[in-house]
Amino acid sequence: MRTLAFEASAALQLSSGETLAPLSIAFETYGALNAERTNAVLVCHSLTSDQFVAGPNPITGRPAWWPRIVGPGRPIDTNRFFVICTNVLGGSMGTTGPGSPAADGQPYGLRFPPISIADTVRAQSMLVEALGIQSLFLVIGPGMGGMQALNWASAYPRRVFACATVAAAARQSAQNIAFAELGRQAIMADPDWRNGGYLQHGVRPGKGANVARTATLIAGLPEADVRAKFDSARAKERFSFALESAEAPRVQNGGYVDRFDANSFLYLSRAMDGFDLAGDFGGRLANAFQGGATRHAVFAFTSDWRYPLEESRAVARALIAGGAETSYVEIQTDAGHDAYLGEEPAFESALTGFIDSAATARGLALHGGAG
């Protein structure tokens, strides 16, 4: 594992029409780039994750967030592939975001320009080019990371050999927008938010940020679990108004407020809300992939009510209509949206099969070494 930072030599042109400079991107790499530079994998993280996909976060001590998928002998085998994972644009783990210093030396706060998923992909593209990689073997991500992966395949079809979308969609649903708005309102209602300038005052909107985090956790739970937890509370002698969750202690005591900047939540959740890939192509999603040569796999989980099966099916149908070689895999599970983080042998097996098939087509060795 290598912890690195990329300082862009040019300003980043944003979808809003503004430019962002200077631009710094924090990223991790695992494995080795082969001589042909054909074995690079870009992993895109979800809303509240970071670049530490396969190793512990040296700042917070948190363990890797996808160790079952990325690592030696895993579906994304770091003995075969050169894996890159960046902290997303607008994030709070080293990439330029609202907590970064502006020209006056003070944190941007709400002066940070609006950003989009497409802006994040353009920033990642600048990094990939700087690494001397002309074409990525695979781009993959869950949730917000899946949105980035789809945007990559649409914007740079000749630079992405394979794309895996995991528990994601090509457009944010009204339900997810509502959950995100609840979190944003909670953050902004916290007296310590200070109109976005809390860092200058040495405080953080902890209560609001934890409400926002709880909203995302609830959306990640399977519907049956949410119902069961409320039923359990109702069965007690005195009705509890709090959703009982094994995640709650970790949210409160695991350093979430310190590791994930509240303003980053505002900006990144807004970027997700604004993501509508079909909207950029005349309202027809298939047009986003017309003429592309990227191989696709779309993975969905049966109990995911954050990104239900129908949304993944719509992506798969659009890919096929656009002429893309596409696999659609439905994983039967009771683990909800966050199933991708846990032990799901069927998912791991299907992902391995997709990657091995793509690697063969790419001319990469199936076993031993990085190509």
RODO-2510 file (C-alpha; in nm, 4 decimals, decimal comma):
residues 371
     n   res          X          Y          Z
     1     m     0,0000     0,0000     0,0000
     2     r     0,1264     0,3484    -0,0881
     3     t    -0,0284     0,6701     0,0404
     4     l     0,0177     0,9478    -0,2152
     5     a    -0,1002     1,2948    -0,3131
     6     f    -0,1365     1,4384    -0,6617
     7     e    -0,1066     1,8130    -0,7190
     8     a    -0,2717     1,9073    -1,0466
     9     s    -0,0723     2,1386    -1,2712
    10     a    -0,3887     2,2830    -1,4280
    11     a    -0,7183     2,4083    -1,2897
    12     l    -1,0149     2,1732    -1,2887
    13     q    -1,3039     2,2926    -1,5033
    14     l    -1,6265     2,2307    -1,3118
    15     s    -1,9739     2,1564    -1,4460
    16     s    -2,0936     2,4799    -1,2849
    17     g    -1,8662     2,6803    -1,5150
    18     e    -1,6265     2,7671    -1,2325
    19     t    -1,2689     2,6451    -1,2073
    20     l    -1,0948     2,4957    -0,9073
    21     a    -0,7260     2,5536    -0,8385
    22     p    -0,5108     2,4456    -0,6766
    23     l    -0,6332     2,0873    -0,6815
    24     s    -0,4897     1,8118    -0,4648
    25     i    -0,6039     1,4492    -0,4827
    26     a    -0,5178     1,2045    -0,2061
    27     f    -0,5022     0,8431    -0,3186
    28     e    -0,3843     0,4954    -0,2290
    29     t    -0,2276     0,2379    -0,4591
    30     y    -0,1889    -0,1371    -0,4136
    31     g     0,0006    -0,3851    -0,6283
    32     a     0,2217    -0,3018    -0,9259
    33     l     0,1593    -0,1565    -1,2688
    34     n     0,2683    -0,3981    -1,5411
    35     a     0,5089    -0,3038    -1,8180
    36     e     0,2269    -0,2542    -2,0686
    37     r     0,0301    -0,0407    -1,8180
    38     t    -0,2824    -0,2442    -1,8886
    39     n    -0,3695    -0,3827    -1,5437
    40     a    -0,4834    -0,0674    -1,3608
    41     v    -0,8059    -0,0787    -1,1598
    42     l    -0,9777     0,2328    -1,0285
    43     v    -1,1966     0,1760    -0,7217
    44     c    -1,4449     0,4572    -0,6543
    45     h    -1,5725     0,4881    -0,2981
    46     s    -1,9209     0,5497    -0,1617
    47     l    -2,0484     0,8647     0,0102
    48     t    -1,8927     0,8255     0,3550
    49     s    -1,5949     0,6035     0,2671
    50     d    -1,2447     0,7070     0,1637
    51     q    -0,9381     0,5979    -0,0306
    52     f    -0,8370     0,3306     0,2203
    53     v    -1,0095     0,0474     0,0373
    54     a    -0,7681    -0,2351     0,1231
    55     g    -0,5584    -0,1063     0,4134
    56     p    -0,6161     0,0691     0,7449
    57     n    -0,6584     0,4443     0,7560
    58     p    -0,3317     0,5719     0,9128
    59     i    -0,5065     0,8873     1,0330
    60     t    -0,8075     0,7386     1,2110
    61     g    -0,7073     0,3743     1,2501
    62     r    -1,0251     0,2577     1,0794
    63     p    -0,9841    -0,0758     0,8990
    64     a    -1,0053    -0,1111     0,5217
    65     w    -1,3613    -0,0765     0,3983
    66     w    -1,3520    -0,3432     0,1207
    67     p    -1,0967    -0,6046     0,2313
    68     r    -1,3081    -0,8950     0,1024
    69     i    -1,2927    -0,7553    -0,2505
    70     v    -0,9516    -0,5866    -0,2825
    71     g    -0,6337    -0,7616    -0,1731
    72     p    -0,4068    -1,0600    -0,2450
    73     g    -0,6176    -1,3490    -0,3721
    74     r    -0,9365    -1,1439    -0,3591
    75     p    -1,1649    -1,0758    -0,6579
    76     i    -0,9583    -0,7627    -0,7301
    77     d    -0,6286    -0,9388    -0,6726
    78     t    -0,3489    -0,6987    -0,5849
    79     n    -0,0993    -0,9645    -0,6986
    80     r    -0,2410    -0,9217    -1,0504
    81     f    -0,3697    -0,5657    -1,0648
    82     f    -0,2486    -0,2154    -0,9881
    83     v    -0,5300    -0,0720    -0,7780
    84     i    -0,5933     0,3003    -0,7364
    85     c    -0,8468     0,4455    -0,4953
    86     t    -0,8807     0,8226    -0,4631
    87     n    -1,0439     1,0306    -0,1965
    88     v    -1,3341     1,1864    -0,3837
    89     l    -1,3357     1,5517    -0,4924
    90     g    -1,4954     1,7482    -0,2083
    91     g    -1,3929     1,4817     0,0416
    92     s    -1,2214     1,5213     0,3747
    93     m    -0,9288     1,2785     0,3606
    94     g    -0,6766     1,4880     0,1713
    95     t    -0,8505     1,5732    -0,1553
    96     t    -0,9474     1,9369    -0,2068
    97     g    -1,2828     2,0031    -0,0465
    98     p    -1,4713     2,2515     0,1704
    99     g    -1,2333     2,1868     0,4605
   100     s    -0,9266     2,2702     0,2492
   101     p    -0,7583     2,6118     0,2726
   102     a    -0,8697     2,8711     0,0196
   103     a    -0,6458     3,1484    -0,1162
   104     d    -0,6759     3,3417     0,2119
   105     g    -0,5518     3,0444     0,4140
   106     q    -0,8910     2,9844     0,5753
   107     p    -1,1041     2,6754     0,5014
   108     y    -1,3286     2,7149     0,1990
   109     g    -1,6443     2,6285     0,3915
   110     l    -1,9432     2,7305     0,1814
   111     r    -1,7158     2,9256    -0,0526
   112     f    -1,6214     2,5924    -0,2082
   113     p    -1,7816     2,5751    -0,5551
   114     p    -2,0662     2,3326    -0,6305
   115     i    -1,9428     1,9998    -0,7616
   116     s    -2,0903     1,7105    -0,9580
   117     i    -2,0156     1,3421    -1,0073
   118     a    -1,8777     1,4364    -1,3495
   119     d    -1,6355     1,6797    -1,1813
   120     t    -1,5058     1,3996    -0,9605
   121     v    -1,4501     1,1792    -1,2669
   122     r    -1,2653     1,4586    -1,4486
   123     a    -1,0396     1,5035    -1,1445
   124     q    -0,9698     1,1286    -1,1346
   125     s    -0,8964     1,1371    -1,5073
   126     m    -0,6298     1,4020    -1,4481
   127     l    -0,4668     1,1746    -1,1903
   128     v    -0,4829     0,8651    -1,4132
   129     e    -0,3209     1,0582    -1,6978
   130     a    -0,0486     1,1842    -1,4648
   131     l     0,0258     0,8209    -1,3718
   132     g     0,0875     0,7484    -1,7394
   133     i    -0,2126     0,5167    -1,7733
   134     q    -0,3901     0,5452    -2,1081
   135     s    -0,6611     0,2904    -2,0405
   136     l    -0,8000     0,1477    -1,7177
   137     f    -0,8626    -0,2249    -1,7074
   138     l    -1,1525    -0,1832    -1,4645
   139     v    -1,3488     0,0917    -1,2954
   140     i    -1,5688    -0,0272    -1,0078
   141     g    -1,7631     0,1251    -0,7230
   142     p    -2,0627     0,0840    -0,4911
   143     g    -2,3316     0,3491    -0,4353
   144     m    -2,1831     0,6882    -0,5178
   145     g    -1,8817     0,4952    -0,6462
   146     g    -2,1093     0,3140    -0,8899
   147     m    -2,2294     0,6488    -1,0196
   148     q    -1,8672     0,7459    -1,0813
   149     a    -1,7996     0,4163    -1,2589
   150     l    -2,0960     0,4688    -1,4941
   151     n    -1,9856     0,8269    -1,5594
   152     w    -1,6349     0,7038    -1,6417
   153     a    -1,7670     0,4509    -1,8920
   154     s    -1,9883     0,7140    -2,0529
   155     a    -1,7377     1,0008    -2,0604
   156     y    -1,4281     0,7942    -2,1481
   157     p    -1,5529     0,4811    -2,3282
   158     r    -1,2168     0,4152    -2,4948
   159     r    -1,0274     0,4501    -2,1698
   160     v    -1,2317     0,1985    -1,9662
   161     f    -1,2015    -0,1675    -2,0675
   162     a    -1,4462    -0,2981    -1,8052
   163     c    -1,6917    -0,1384    -1,5630
   164     a    -1,8623    -0,2900    -1,2581
   165     t    -2,1545    -0,1050    -1,1008
   166     v    -2,2452    -0,2266    -0,7517
   167     a    -2,5717    -0,1353    -0,5739
   168     a    -2,6060     0,1935    -0,7592
   169     a    -2,8187     0,3772    -1,0144
   170     a    -2,7897     0,6151    -1,3074
   171     r    -3,0108     0,8673    -1,1292
   172     q    -3,0724     0,9487    -0,7651
   173     s    -3,4222     0,8508    -0,6531
   174     a    -3,6644     1,0859    -0,4763
   175     q    -3,6373     0,8687    -0,1647
   176     n    -3,2589     0,9030    -0,1526
   177     i    -3,2809     1,2767    -0,2144
   178     a    -3,5207     1,2993     0,0803
   179     f    -3,2862     1,1069     0,3122
   180     a    -2,9962     1,3295     0,2052
   181     e    -3,1985     1,6457     0,2578
   182     l    -3,2881     1,5283     0,6090
   183     g    -2,9165     1,4919     0,6809
   184     r    -2,8303     1,8307     0,5341
   185     q    -3,1035     2,0050     0,7307
   186     a    -2,9837     1,8381     1,0515
   187     i    -2,6273     1,9588     0,9931
   188     m    -2,7330     2,3148     0,9113
   189     a    -2,9678     2,3293     1,2126
   190     d    -2,6827     2,2421     1,4510
   191     p    -2,5751     2,5629     1,6317
   192     d    -2,2117     2,4572     1,5893
   193     w    -2,2404     2,4592     1,2102
   194     r    -2,1839     2,8381     1,2202
   195     n    -2,3120     2,8881     0,8641
   196     g    -2,0482     2,6469     0,7393
   197     g    -1,7605     2,8230     0,9168
   198     y    -1,7261     2,5902     1,2155
   199     l    -1,3610     2,5009     1,1511
   200     q    -1,2534     2,8624     1,2057
   201     h    -1,4283     2,8471     1,5444
   202     g    -1,2674     2,5185     1,6458
   203     v    -1,5979     2,3311     1,6668
   204     r    -1,7901     2,0765     1,4607
   205     p    -2,1656     2,0224     1,4166
   206     g    -2,1454     1,6798     1,5788
   207     k    -2,5117     1,6310     1,6611
   208     g    -2,6284     1,7254     1,3154
   209     a    -2,3578     1,5176     1,1485
   210     n    -2,4587     1,2118     1,3508
   211     v    -2,8210     1,2556     1,2455
   212     a    -2,7041     1,2709     0,8836
   213     r    -2,4961     0,9575     0,9346
   214     t    -2,7895     0,7769     1,0982
   215     a    -3,0070     0,8604     0,7978
   216     t    -2,7545     0,7019     0,5626
   217     l    -2,7190     0,3978     0,7901
   218     i    -3,0952     0,3441     0,7990
   219     a    -3,1101     0,3613     0,4205
   220     g    -2,8379     0,0963     0,4071
   221     l    -3,0233    -0,1496     0,6296
   222     p    -3,2593    -0,4095     0,4862
   223     e    -3,6237    -0,3094     0,5252
   224     a    -3,6947    -0,6121     0,7451
   225     d    -3,4243    -0,5059     0,9919
   226     v    -3,5631    -0,1541     1,0207
   227     r    -3,9089    -0,2943     1,0895
   228     a    -3,7753    -0,5423     1,3440
   229     k    -3,5839    -0,2743     1,5342
   230     f    -3,8887    -0,0515     1,5649
   231     d    -4,1055    -0,3486     1,6628
   232     s    -3,8548    -0,4353     1,9341
   233     a    -3,8646    -0,0804     2,0704
   234     r    -4,2449    -0,0771     2,0653
   235     a    -4,2627    -0,4037     2,2594
   236     k    -4,0783    -0,2565     2,5555
   237     e    -4,2567    -0,1329     2,8674
   238     r    -4,1971     0,2265     2,7623
   239     f    -4,1954     0,3013     2,3902
   240     s    -3,8551     0,4071     2,2637
   241     f    -3,8374     0,6713     1,9934
   242     a    -3,4796     0,5819     1,8983
   243     l    -3,4003     0,3312     1,6287
   244     e    -3,1964     0,0629     1,7976
   245     s    -2,8975    -0,0207     1,5825
   246     a    -2,5723    -0,1991     1,6347
   247     e    -2,4187     0,0795     1,4292
   248     a    -2,5156     0,3562     1,6714
   249     p    -2,2247     0,3160     1,9187
   250     r    -1,9774     0,3071     1,6322
   251     v    -2,1250     0,6237     1,4858
   252     q    -2,1063     0,8060     1,8166
   253     n    -1,7669     0,6834     1,9328
   254     g    -1,5874     0,5759     1,6179
   255     g    -1,4682     0,9217     1,5161
   256     y    -1,7146     0,9747     1,2306
   257     v    -1,7588     1,3453     1,3055
   258     d    -1,3830     1,3988     1,3097
   259     r    -1,2995     1,1886     1,0037
   260     f    -1,5825     1,3016     0,7741
   261     d    -1,6284     1,6756     0,7399
   262     a    -1,9916     1,7861     0,7714
   263     n    -1,9597     2,0296     0,4822
   264     s    -1,8268     1,7437     0,2692
   265     f    -2,1534     1,5622     0,3384
   266     l    -2,3447     1,8660     0,2144
   267     y    -2,1460     1,8904    -0,1089
   268     l    -2,1188     1,5199    -0,1887
   269     s    -2,4823     1,4417    -0,1141
   270     r    -2,5832     1,7326    -0,3391
   271     a    -2,3596     1,5927    -0,6130
   272     m    -2,5367     1,2584    -0,5831
   273     d    -2,8782     1,4254    -0,5875
   274     g    -2,7871     1,6002    -0,9104
   275     f    -2,6629     1,2861    -1,0839
   276     d    -2,8840     1,2005    -1,3814
   277     l    -2,6806     1,0396    -1,6572
   278     a    -2,9758     1,0112    -1,8958
   279     g    -3,0490     1,3815    -1,8525
   280     d    -2,7196     1,4633    -2,0208
   281     f    -2,8187     1,2538    -2,3244
   282     g    -3,1636     1,3704    -2,4194
   283     g    -3,3354     1,1751    -2,1443
   284     r    -3,2405     0,8355    -2,2933
   285     l    -2,9900     0,6476    -2,0807
   286     a    -2,8849     0,4153    -2,3645
   287     n    -2,7452     0,7185    -2,5481
   288     a    -2,4881     0,7603    -2,2691
   289     f    -2,3212     0,4350    -2,3767
   290     q    -2,3813     0,4375    -2,7527
   291     g    -2,0798     0,3195    -2,9467
   292     g    -1,8715     0,2394    -2,6398
   293     a    -1,6496    -0,0687    -2,6218
   294     t    -1,6555    -0,1103    -2,2416
   295     r    -1,7626    -0,4444    -2,0927
   296     h    -2,0146    -0,3981    -1,8104
   297     a    -2,1380    -0,5899    -1,5090
   298     v    -2,4267    -0,4588    -1,2991
   299     f    -2,4635    -0,6076    -0,9500
   300     a    -2,7791    -0,5662    -0,7409
   301     f    -2,8921    -0,7011    -0,4027
   302     t    -3,2485    -0,8228    -0,3547
   303     s    -3,3043    -0,6522    -0,0165
   304     d    -3,1523    -0,3176    -0,1181
   305     w    -3,4227    -0,0539    -0,0771
   306     r    -3,1788     0,2334    -0,1219
   307     y    -3,1068     0,1277    -0,4803
   308     p    -3,3819    -0,1256    -0,5593
   309     l    -3,3465    -0,3968    -0,8188
   310     e    -3,5480    -0,2093    -1,0786
   311     e    -3,2926     0,0735    -1,0856
   312     s    -3,0095    -0,1699    -1,1589
   313     r    -3,2220    -0,3467    -1,4181
   314     a    -3,2838    -0,0117    -1,5878
   315     v    -2,9064     0,0447    -1,6083
   316     a    -2,8538    -0,3022    -1,7541
   317     r    -3,1314    -0,2545    -2,0117
   318     a    -2,9855     0,0813    -2,1164
   319     l    -2,6391    -0,0682    -2,1540
   320     i    -2,7724    -0,3477    -2,3732
   321     a    -2,9761    -0,0994    -2,5775
   322     g    -2,6600     0,1075    -2,6209
   323     g    -2,4795    -0,1946    -2,7620
   324     a    -2,2572    -0,2650    -2,4609
   325     e    -2,1542    -0,6180    -2,3671
   326     t    -2,3424    -0,6464    -2,0368
   327     s    -2,3928    -0,8898    -1,7504
   328     y    -2,6624    -0,8345    -1,4891
   329     v    -2,6307    -1,0205    -1,1575
   330     e    -2,8920    -1,0247    -0,8838
   331     i    -2,7644    -1,1415    -0,5452
   332     q    -3,0199    -1,2973    -0,3082
   333     t    -2,9439    -1,1567     0,0378
   334     d    -3,1082    -1,0213     0,3507
   335     a    -2,8266    -0,7731     0,4194
   336     g    -2,9711    -0,4695     0,2392
   337     h    -2,7749    -0,2059     0,0515
   338     d    -2,4619    -0,2600     0,2597
   339     a    -2,4457    -0,6259     0,1555
   340     y    -2,1487    -0,5380    -0,0662
   341     l    -1,9443    -0,4727     0,2487
   342     g    -2,0093    -0,8114     0,4080
   343     e    -1,9579    -1,1766     0,3331
   344     e    -2,1582    -1,2513     0,0191
   345     p    -2,0022    -1,5540    -0,1544
   346     a    -2,2364    -1,5312    -0,4543
   347     f    -2,1376    -1,1690    -0,5153
   348     e    -1,7678    -1,2390    -0,4725
   349     s    -1,7862    -1,5389    -0,7060
   350     a    -1,9780    -1,3505    -0,9757
   351     l    -1,7449    -1,0512    -0,9543
   352     t    -1,4410    -1,2800    -0,9788
   353     g    -1,5908    -1,4446    -1,2863
   354     f    -1,6524    -1,1100    -1,4543
   355     i    -1,3010    -0,9858    -1,3762
   356     d    -1,1354    -1,3096    -1,4910
   357     s    -1,3301    -1,3059    -1,8172
   358     a    -1,2374    -0,9420    -1,8797
   359     a    -0,8745    -1,0109    -1,7881
   360     t    -0,8594    -1,2910    -2,0439
   361     a    -1,0016    -1,0618    -2,3106
   362     r    -0,7499    -0,7949    -2,2084
   363     g    -0,4634    -1,0422    -2,2377
   364     l    -0,3794    -1,0322    -1,8677
   365     a    -0,2493    -1,3371    -1,6838
   366     l    -0,5084    -1,5114    -1,4670
   367     h    -0,2581    -1,6232    -1,2049
   368     g     0,0585    -1,4892    -1,0544
   369     g     0,2134    -1,1480    -1,0874
   370     a     0,0715    -0,8246    -1,2215
   371     g     0,0396    -0,9185    -1,5848
***
